Amino acid sequence: MAEGIGVRPLRASSSTPLLPEDLVALQRVFDRLCNEYRWSRTSAQAQRYGRMLIEEYQAGTRDELLLLIAGRSFIESSLAQKRPA
């Protein structure tokens, strides 16, 4: 199901099925984030944020721009927590 996105299969966090057009939209956002952060699509970071995108999508965020903003926010928040104060 999510192999094009480069993530491991998820445990169902929602009963919302992902249709082919959903996967295409998620793939575009995922690819853009990977390009922006210079990650391989198969890296641990990419897989982690790919799962977050799917969960965000299943929670109701369907707009690609909003998904991209959510992804960037989640990534930046995670990176900030790892930086020394």
Biopython code that builds the backbone (N, CA, C, O; Angstrom):
import numpy as np
from Bio.PDB.StructureBuilder import StructureBuilder

atoms = [
    (1, "MET", "N", (0.828, -1.193, 0.000)),
    (1, "MET", "CA", (0.000, 0.000, 0.000)),
    (1, "MET", "C", (0.863, 1.243, 0.000)),
    (1, "MET", "O", (0.713, 2.075, -0.895)),
    (2, "ALA", "N", (1.767, 1.413, 0.966)),
    (2, "ALA", "CA", (2.545, 2.638, 1.055)),
    (2, "ALA", "C", (3.952, 2.454, 0.513)),
    (2, "ALA", "O", (4.824, 3.281, 0.781)),
    (3, "GLU", "N", (4.197, 1.382, -0.251)),
    (3, "GLU", "CA", (5.559, 1.147, -0.687)),
    (3, "GLU", "C", (6.092, 2.260, -1.565)),
    (3, "GLU", "O", (7.295, 2.517, -1.530)),
    (4, "GLY", "N", (5.271, 2.930, -2.345)),
    (4, "GLY", "CA", (5.736, 4.043, -3.154)),
    (4, "GLY", "C", (6.246, 5.195, -2.309)),
    (4, "GLY", "O", (7.086, 5.975, -2.758)),
    (5, "ILE", "N", (5.747, 5.304, -1.099)),
    (5, "ILE", "CA", (6.140, 6.374, -0.204)),
    (5, "ILE", "C", (7.427, 6.009, 0.524)),
    (5, "ILE", "O", (8.083, 6.887, 1.085)),
    (6, "GLY", "N", (7.798, 4.749, 0.529)),
    (6, "GLY", "CA", (9.038, 4.356, 1.157)),
    (6, "GLY", "C", (8.931, 4.148, 2.651)),
    (6, "GLY", "O", (9.899, 4.365, 3.379)),
    (7, "VAL", "N", (7.772, 3.732, 3.117)),
    (7, "VAL", "CA", (7.598, 3.483, 4.537)),
    (7, "VAL", "C", (7.156, 2.053, 4.762)),
    (7, "VAL", "O", (6.633, 1.394, 3.863)),
    (8, "ARG", "N", (7.375, 1.590, 5.974)),
    (8, "ARG", "CA", (6.894, 0.262, 6.349)),
    (8, "ARG", "C", (5.374, 0.295, 6.448)),
    (8, "ARG", "O", (4.798, 1.352, 6.704)),
    (9, "PRO", "N", (4.722, -0.835, 6.252)),
    (9, "PRO", "CA", (3.263, -0.863, 6.423)),
    (9, "PRO", "C", (2.881, -0.413, 7.835)),
    (9, "PRO", "O", (3.556, -0.737, 8.812)),
    (10, "LEU", "N", (1.810, 0.323, 7.915)),
    (10, "LEU", "CA", (1.341, 0.830, 9.199)),
    (10, "LEU", "C", (0.307, -0.087, 9.814)),
    (10, "LEU", "O", (-0.427, -0.787, 9.116)),
    (11, "ARG", "N", (0.265, -0.067, 11.125)),
    (11, "ARG", "CA", (-0.894, -0.637, 11.793)),
    (11, "ARG", "C", (-2.013, 0.354, 11.567)),
    (11, "ARG", "O", (-1.786, 1.563, 11.583)),
    (12, "ALA", "N", (-3.193, -0.134, 11.360)),
    (12, "ALA", "CA", (-4.309, 0.773, 11.064)),
    (12, "ALA", "C", (-4.530, 1.720, 12.234)),
    (12, "ALA", "O", (-4.861, 1.292, 13.340)),
    (13, "SER", "N", (-4.343, 3.011, 11.979)),
    (13, "SER", "CA", (-4.612, 4.005, 13.012)),
    (13, "SER", "C", (-5.958, 4.668, 12.749)),
    (13, "SER", "O", (-6.440, 5.473, 13.545)),
    (14, "SER", "N", (-6.541, 4.316, 11.635)),
    (14, "SER", "CA", (-7.815, 4.892, 11.243)),
    (14, "SER", "C", (-8.514, 3.903, 10.324)),
    (14, "SER", "O", (-7.871, 3.079, 9.673)),
    (15, "SER", "N", (-9.808, 3.992, 10.279)),
    (15, "SER", "CA", (-10.541, 3.130, 9.354)),
    (15, "SER", "C", (-10.669, 3.776, 7.981)),
    (15, "SER", "O", (-11.313, 3.223, 7.089)),
    (16, "THR", "N", (-10.056, 4.949, 7.811)),
    (16, "THR", "CA", (-10.108, 5.644, 6.533)),
    (16, "THR", "C", (-9.220, 4.932, 5.520)),
    (16, "THR", "O", (-8.002, 4.901, 5.692)),
    (17, "PRO", "N", (-9.803, 4.360, 4.465)),
    (17, "PRO", "CA", (-8.970, 3.686, 3.462)),
    (17, "PRO", "C", (-8.203, 4.712, 2.631)),
    (17, "PRO", "O", (-8.671, 5.830, 2.418)),
    (18, "LEU", "N", (-7.036, 4.319, 2.173)),
    (18, "LEU", "CA", (-6.255, 5.176, 1.287)),
    (18, "LEU", "C", (-6.476, 4.720, -0.140)),
    (18, "LEU", "O", (-6.139, 3.593, -0.501)),
    (19, "LEU", "N", (-7.034, 5.586, -0.939)),
    (19, "LEU", "CA", (-7.302, 5.310, -2.344)),
    (19, "LEU", "C", (-6.066, 5.642, -3.173)),
    (19, "LEU", "O", (-5.173, 6.338, -2.689)),
    (20, "PRO", "N", (-5.996, 5.161, -4.406)),
    (20, "PRO", "CA", (-4.819, 5.462, -5.243)),
    (20, "PRO", "C", (-4.521, 6.963, -5.342)),
    (20, "PRO", "O", (-3.357, 7.362, -5.294)),
    (21, "GLU", "N", (-5.548, 7.790, -5.477)),
    (21, "GLU", "CA", (-5.307, 9.232, -5.565)),
    (21, "GLU", "C", (-4.784, 9.809, -4.252)),
    (21, "GLU", "O", (-4.055, 10.801, -4.256)),
    (22, "ASP", "N", (-5.157, 9.189, -3.122)),
    (22, "ASP", "CA", (-4.618, 9.588, -1.822)),
    (22, "ASP", "C", (-3.116, 9.313, -1.778)),
    (22, "ASP", "O", (-2.330, 10.150, -1.334)),
    (23, "LEU", "N", (-2.737, 8.134, -2.244)),
    (23, "LEU", "CA", (-1.327, 7.758, -2.238)),
    (23, "LEU", "C", (-0.503, 8.663, -3.150)),
    (23, "LEU", "O", (0.642, 8.989, -2.836)),
    (24, "VAL", "N", (-1.080, 9.066, -4.271)),
    (24, "VAL", "CA", (-0.380, 9.975, -5.183)),
    (24, "VAL", "C", (-0.137, 11.321, -4.489)),
    (24, "VAL", "O", (0.959, 11.874, -4.579)),
    (25, "ALA", "N", (-1.139, 11.840, -3.810)),
    (25, "ALA", "CA", (-0.992, 13.117, -3.101)),
    (25, "ALA", "C", (0.042, 12.994, -1.986)),
    (25, "ALA", "O", (0.899, 13.865, -1.834)),
    (26, "LEU", "N", (-0.034, 11.919, -1.210)),
    (26, "LEU", "CA", (0.935, 11.699, -0.140)),
    (26, "LEU", "C", (2.348, 11.562, -0.700)),
    (26, "LEU", "O", (3.305, 12.064, -0.110)),
    (27, "GLN", "N", (2.476, 10.890, -1.825)),
    (27, "GLN", "CA", (3.790, 10.705, -2.450)),
    (27, "GLN", "C", (4.405, 12.049, -2.843)),
    (27, "GLN", "O", (5.601, 12.267, -2.651)),
    (28, "ARG", "N", (3.587, 12.949, -3.392)),
    (28, "ARG", "CA", (4.102, 14.269, -3.775)),
    (28, "ARG", "C", (4.629, 15.033, -2.566)),
    (28, "ARG", "O", (5.708, 15.623, -2.623)),
    (29, "VAL", "N", (3.872, 15.023, -1.474)),
    (29, "VAL", "CA", (4.289, 15.729, -0.262)),
    (29, "VAL", "C", (5.537, 15.067, 0.320)),
    (29, "VAL", "O", (6.489, 15.750, 0.699)),
    (30, "PHE", "N", (5.528, 13.747, 0.389)),
    (30, "PHE", "CA", (6.666, 12.995, 0.917)),
    (30, "PHE", "C", (7.930, 13.293, 0.109)),
    (30, "PHE", "O", (8.983, 13.563, 0.688)),
    (31, "ASP", "N", (7.835, 13.248, -1.213)),
    (31, "ASP", "CA", (8.988, 13.513, -2.072)),
    (31, "ASP", "C", (9.511, 14.930, -1.868)),
    (31, "ASP", "O", (10.721, 15.155, -1.840)),
    (32, "ARG", "N", (8.608, 15.867, -1.729)),
    (32, "ARG", "CA", (9.034, 17.255, -1.521)),
    (32, "ARG", "C", (9.787, 17.402, -0.202)),
    (32, "ARG", "O", (10.819, 18.071, -0.148)),
    (33, "LEU", "N", (9.276, 16.780, 0.864)),
    (33, "LEU", "CA", (9.970, 16.850, 2.151)),
    (33, "LEU", "C", (11.335, 16.172, 2.073)),
    (33, "LEU", "O", (12.314, 16.691, 2.609)),
    (34, "CYS", "N", (11.407, 15.024, 1.414)),
    (34, "CYS", "CA", (12.695, 14.335, 1.261)),
    (34, "CYS", "C", (13.684, 15.221, 0.508)),
    (34, "CYS", "O", (14.857, 15.287, 0.874)),
    (35, "ASN", "N", (13.225, 15.897, -0.536)),
    (35, "ASN", "CA", (14.101, 16.798, -1.290)),
    (35, "ASN", "C", (14.546, 17.982, -0.440)),
    (35, "ASN", "O", (15.723, 18.343, -0.441)),
    (36, "GLU", "N", (13.613, 18.582, 0.282)),
    (36, "GLU", "CA", (13.941, 19.752, 1.106)),
    (36, "GLU", "C", (14.952, 19.419, 2.198)),
    (36, "GLU", "O", (15.849, 20.213, 2.484)),
    (37, "TYR", "N", (14.805, 18.241, 2.807)),
    (37, "TYR", "CA", (15.682, 17.869, 3.916)),
    (37, "TYR", "C", (16.836, 16.961, 3.473)),
    (37, "TYR", "O", (17.637, 16.504, 4.289)),
    (38, "ARG", "N", (16.898, 16.713, 2.165)),
    (38, "ARG", "CA", (17.978, 15.926, 1.553)),
    (38, "ARG", "C", (18.116, 14.532, 2.166)),
    (38, "ARG", "O", (19.208, 14.077, 2.506)),
    (39, "TRP", "N", (16.962, 13.875, 2.290)),
    (39, "TRP", "CA", (16.927, 12.511, 2.798)),
    (39, "TRP", "C", (16.704, 11.545, 1.656)),
    (39, "TRP", "O", (16.007, 11.856, 0.691)),
    (40, "SER", "N", (17.295, 10.379, 1.770)),
    (40, "SER", "CA", (16.934, 9.270, 0.896)),
    (40, "SER", "C", (15.517, 8.863, 1.265)),
    (40, "SER", "O", (15.148, 8.886, 2.439)),
    (41, "ARG", "N", (14.726, 8.492, 0.272)),
    (41, "ARG", "CA", (13.351, 8.064, 0.555)),
    (41, "ARG", "C", (13.297, 6.832, 1.451)),
    (41, "ARG", "O", (12.268, 6.569, 2.074)),
    (42, "THR", "N", (14.378, 6.081, 1.523)),
    (42, "THR", "CA", (14.389, 4.867, 2.349)),
    (42, "THR", "C", (15.075, 5.075, 3.697)),
    (42, "THR", "O", (15.225, 4.120, 4.459)),
    (43, "SER", "N", (15.493, 6.303, 4.006)),
    (43, "SER", "CA", (16.169, 6.569, 5.285)),
    (43, "SER", "C", (15.191, 6.451, 6.456)),
    (43, "SER", "O", (13.974, 6.520, 6.284)),
    (44, "ALA", "N", (15.751, 6.274, 7.632)),
    (44, "ALA", "CA", (14.929, 6.175, 8.846)),
    (44, "ALA", "C", (14.111, 7.447, 9.059)),
    (44, "ALA", "O", (12.939, 7.384, 9.430)),
    (45, "GLN", "N", (14.742, 8.615, 8.820)),
    (45, "GLN", "CA", (14.012, 9.873, 8.994)),
    (45, "GLN", "C", (12.834, 9.948, 8.033)),
    (45, "GLN", "O", (11.722, 10.298, 8.430)),
    (46, "ALA", "N", (13.077, 9.621, 6.782)),
    (46, "ALA", "CA", (12.015, 9.689, 5.781)),
    (46, "ALA", "C", (10.872, 8.743, 6.144)),
    (46, "ALA", "O", (9.703, 9.108, 6.015)),
    (47, "GLN", "N", (11.192, 7.558, 6.587)),
    (47, "GLN", "CA", (10.147, 6.595, 6.960)),
    (47, "GLN", "C", (9.323, 7.118, 8.128)),
    (47, "GLN", "O", (8.099, 6.990, 8.145)),
    (48, "ARG", "N", (10.005, 7.707, 9.104)),
    (48, "ARG", "CA", (9.300, 8.240, 10.275)),
    (48, "ARG", "C", (8.315, 9.334, 9.864)),
    (48, "ARG", "O", (7.161, 9.324, 10.292)),
    (49, "TYR", "N", (8.765, 10.266, 9.044)),
    (49, "TYR", "CA", (7.910, 11.372, 8.660)),
    (49, "TYR", "C", (6.879, 10.950, 7.620)),
    (49, "TYR", "O", (5.816, 11.562, 7.520)),
    (50, "GLY", "N", (7.177, 9.924, 6.856)),
    (50, "GLY", "CA", (6.184, 9.361, 5.946)),
    (50, "GLY", "C", (5.005, 8.786, 6.716)),
    (50, "GLY", "O", (3.850, 8.967, 6.330)),
    (51, "ARG", "N", (5.306, 8.097, 7.801)),
    (51, "ARG", "CA", (4.232, 7.563, 8.652)),
    (51, "ARG", "C", (3.414, 8.695, 9.259)),
    (51, "ARG", "O", (2.190, 8.600, 9.355)),
    (52, "MET", "N", (4.092, 9.768, 9.670)),
    (52, "MET", "CA", (3.387, 10.912, 10.236)),
    (52, "MET", "C", (2.451, 11.517, 9.202)),
    (52, "MET", "O", (1.324, 11.886, 9.530)),
    (53, "LEU", "N", (2.906, 11.624, 7.946)),
    (53, "LEU", "CA", (2.053, 12.180, 6.891)),
    (53, "LEU", "C", (0.807, 11.334, 6.677)),
    (53, "LEU", "O", (-0.294, 11.863, 6.525)),
    (54, "ILE", "N", (0.986, 10.023, 6.666)),
    (54, "ILE", "CA", (-0.160, 9.128, 6.487)),
    (54, "ILE", "C", (-1.142, 9.285, 7.640)),
    (54, "ILE", "O", (-2.353, 9.350, 7.426)),
    (55, "GLU", "N", (-0.624, 9.344, 8.858)),
    (55, "GLU", "CA", (-1.497, 9.504, 10.021)),
    (55, "GLU", "C", (-2.232, 10.844, 9.973)),
    (55, "GLU", "O", (-3.416, 10.921, 10.299)),
    (56, "GLU", "N", (-1.523, 11.895, 9.566)),
    (56, "GLU", "CA", (-2.143, 13.218, 9.457)),
    (56, "GLU", "C", (-3.238, 13.200, 8.389)),
    (56, "GLU", "O", (-4.301, 13.792, 8.575)),
    (57, "TYR", "N", (-2.977, 12.530, 7.286)),
    (57, "TYR", "CA", (-3.951, 12.416, 6.199)),
    (57, "TYR", "C", (-5.186, 11.664, 6.679)),
    (57, "TYR", "O", (-6.314, 12.087, 6.428)),
    (58, "GLN", "N", (-4.970, 10.557, 7.364)),
    (58, "GLN", "CA", (-6.092, 9.758, 7.866)),
    (58, "GLN", "C", (-6.864, 10.497, 8.947)),
    (58, "GLN", "O", (-8.038, 10.211, 9.178)),
    (59, "ALA", "N", (-6.212, 11.448, 9.612)),
    (59, "ALA", "CA", (-6.892, 12.246, 10.633)),
    (59, "ALA", "C", (-7.736, 13.352, 10.023)),
    (59, "ALA", "O", (-8.496, 14.018, 10.725)),
    (60, "GLY", "N", (-7.600, 13.553, 8.689)),
    (60, "GLY", "CA", (-8.476, 14.508, 8.029)),
    (60, "GLY", "C", (-7.795, 15.616, 7.257)),
    (60, "GLY", "O", (-8.475, 16.363, 6.554)),
    (61, "THR", "N", (-6.478, 15.758, 7.354)),
    (61, "THR", "CA", (-5.773, 16.795, 6.602)),
    (61, "THR", "C", (-5.541, 16.273, 5.198)),
    (61, "THR", "O", (-4.644, 15.459, 4.977)),
    (62, "ARG", "N", (-6.341, 16.733, 4.244)),
    (62, "ARG", "CA", (-6.272, 16.227, 2.867)),
    (62, "ARG", "C", (-5.603, 17.198, 1.913)),
    (62, "ARG", "O", (-5.151, 16.791, 0.843)),
    (63, "ASP", "N", (-5.528, 18.460, 2.269)),
    (63, "ASP", "CA", (-4.922, 19.465, 1.410)),
    (63, "ASP", "C", (-3.394, 19.280, 1.413)),
    (63, "ASP", "O", (-2.775, 19.207, 2.475)),
    (64, "GLU", "N", (-2.797, 19.207, 0.217)),
    (64, "GLU", "CA", (-1.356, 18.953, 0.116)),
    (64, "GLU", "C", (-0.525, 20.055, 0.762)),
    (64, "GLU", "O", (0.487, 19.765, 1.400)),
    (65, "LEU", "N", (-0.927, 21.296, 0.609)),
    (65, "LEU", "CA", (-0.176, 22.387, 1.229)),
    (65, "LEU", "C", (-0.219, 22.265, 2.751)),
    (65, "LEU", "O", (0.798, 22.451, 3.421)),
    (66, "LEU", "N", (-1.391, 21.955, 3.293)),
    (66, "LEU", "CA", (-1.503, 21.783, 4.743)),
    (66, "LEU", "C", (-0.698, 20.580, 5.225)),
    (66, "LEU", "O", (-0.106, 20.620, 6.304)),
    (67, "LEU", "N", (-0.672, 19.515, 4.434)),
    (67, "LEU", "CA", (0.159, 18.358, 4.781)),
    (67, "LEU", "C", (1.638, 18.734, 4.782)),
    (67, "LEU", "O", (2.389, 18.322, 5.665)),
    (68, "LEU", "N", (2.044, 19.508, 3.801)),
    (68, "LEU", "CA", (3.435, 19.946, 3.717)),
    (68, "LEU", "C", (3.788, 20.815, 4.926)),
    (68, "LEU", "O", (4.851, 20.647, 5.523)),
    (69, "ILE", "N", (2.914, 21.726, 5.280)),
    (69, "ILE", "CA", (3.139, 22.582, 6.452)),
    (69, "ILE", "C", (3.206, 21.737, 7.720)),
    (69, "ILE", "O", (4.076, 21.951, 8.564)),
    (70, "ALA", "N", (2.292, 20.778, 7.856)),
    (70, "ALA", "CA", (2.295, 19.898, 9.027)),
    (70, "ALA", "C", (3.584, 19.083, 9.078)),
    (70, "ALA", "O", (4.180, 18.923, 10.143)),
    (71, "GLY", "N", (4.010, 18.571, 7.934)),
    (71, "GLY", "CA", (5.243, 17.802, 7.873)),
    (71, "GLY", "C", (6.444, 18.630, 8.272)),
    (71, "GLY", "O", (7.267, 18.190, 9.075)),
    (72, "ARG", "N", (6.553, 19.832, 7.715)),
    (72, "ARG", "CA", (7.669, 20.718, 8.066)),
    (72, "ARG", "C", (7.660, 21.054, 9.548)),
    (72, "ARG", "O", (8.706, 21.058, 10.197)),
    (73, "SER", "N", (6.484, 21.335, 10.079)),
    (73, "SER", "CA", (6.363, 21.673, 11.495)),
    (73, "SER", "C", (6.807, 20.508, 12.374)),
    (73, "SER", "O", (7.554, 20.695, 13.335)),
    (74, "PHE", "N", (6.345, 19.313, 12.041)),
    (74, "PHE", "CA", (6.698, 18.127, 12.811)),
    (74, "PHE", "C", (8.204, 17.881, 12.744)),
    (74, "PHE", "O", (8.830, 17.575, 13.759)),
    (75, "ILE", "N", (8.782, 18.013, 11.559)),
    (75, "ILE", "CA", (10.218, 17.800, 11.371)),
    (75, "ILE", "C", (11.019, 18.840, 12.154)),
    (75, "ILE", "O", (11.941, 18.492, 12.890)),
    (76, "GLU", "N", (10.667, 20.106, 11.994)),
    (76, "GLU", "CA", (11.406, 21.167, 12.683)),
    (76, "GLU", "C", (11.308, 21.026, 14.196)),
    (76, "GLU", "O", (12.288, 21.245, 14.910)),
    (77, "SER", "N", (10.136, 20.663, 14.681)),
    (77, "SER", "CA", (9.959, 20.442, 16.123)),
    (77, "SER", "C", (10.848, 19.296, 16.599)),
    (77, "SER", "O", (11.481, 19.395, 17.650)),
    (78, "SER", "N", (10.896, 18.220, 15.835)),
    (78, "SER", "CA", (11.726, 17.067, 16.197)),
    (78, "SER", "C", (13.206, 17.438, 16.172)),
    (78, "SER", "O", (13.962, 17.054, 17.065)),
    (79, "LEU", "N", (13.614, 18.181, 15.152)),
    (79, "LEU", "CA", (15.020, 18.585, 15.042)),
    (79, "LEU", "C", (15.401, 19.544, 16.181)),
    (79, "LEU", "O", (16.505, 19.451, 16.719)),
    (80, "ALA", "N", (14.506, 20.452, 16.546)),
    (80, "ALA", "CA", (14.786, 21.415, 17.613)),
    (80, "ALA", "C", (14.989, 20.715, 18.952)),
    (80, "ALA", "O", (15.791, 21.158, 19.774)),
    (81, "GLN", "N", (14.263, 19.625, 19.169)),
    (81, "GLN", "CA", (14.396, 18.891, 20.425)),
    (81, "GLN", "C", (15.751, 18.200, 20.530)),
    (81, "GLN", "O", (16.214, 17.912, 21.634)),
    (82, "LYS", "N", (16.386, 17.933, 19.398)),
    (82, "LYS", "CA", (17.677, 17.242, 19.391)),
    (82, "LYS", "C", (18.853, 18.202, 19.466)),
    (82, "LYS", "O", (19.977, 17.771, 19.726)),
    (83, "ARG", "N", (18.622, 19.506, 19.244)),
    (83, "ARG", "CA", (19.708, 20.493, 19.286)),
    (83, "ARG", "C", (20.053, 20.835, 20.729)),
    (83, "ARG", "O", (19.172, 20.956, 21.579)),
    (84, "PRO", "N", (21.333, 20.986, 20.989)),
    (84, "PRO", "CA", (21.715, 21.407, 22.345)),
    (84, "PRO", "C", (21.267, 22.841, 22.620)),
    (84, "PRO", "O", (21.256, 23.682, 21.721)),
    (85, "ALA", "N", (20.905, 23.105, 23.848)),
    (85, "ALA", "CA", (20.420, 24.441, 24.229)),
    (85, "ALA", "C", (21.566, 25.412, 24.391)),
    (85, "ALA", "O", (21.345, 26.580, 24.709)),
]
sb = StructureBuilder()
sb.init_structure("model")
sb.init_model(0)
sb.init_chain("A")
sb.init_seg("    ")
for serial, (resi, resn, name, xyz) in enumerate(atoms, 1):
    if name == "N":
        sb.init_residue(resn, " ", resi, " ")
    sb.init_atom(name, np.array(xyz, "f"), 0.0, 1.0, " ", f" {name:<3s}", serial, name[0])
structure = sb.get_structure()
